[in-house]
Amino acid sequence: MDGIDSDEASVAESQRLAEEAGVADRVRFRVVDAAELGAAGEGGYDAAFIFEALHDMARPVEALVAIAPCWPAAGS
């Protein structure tokens, strides 16, 4: 599982909590702008979720557009 956030403090806290919960070997947290996912060559995901964040993003439409190519086309 990948977790992304543009806020370094949030990413650090997520990593700390994952380590505390004993799941740090199964998750990865990175500082990334969701609107830049496609440009970063991201892909190969089965699903993508945005929880309580879209309304706070500087570029919410661009973030949604960037997420779409990250998973396979429906039916493939």
Secondary structure, 3 states (H helix, E strand, C coil): CEEEECCHHHHHHHHHHHHHHCCCCCCEEEECCHHHCCCCCCCCCCCCCCCCCHHHCCCHHHHHHHHHHHCCCCCC
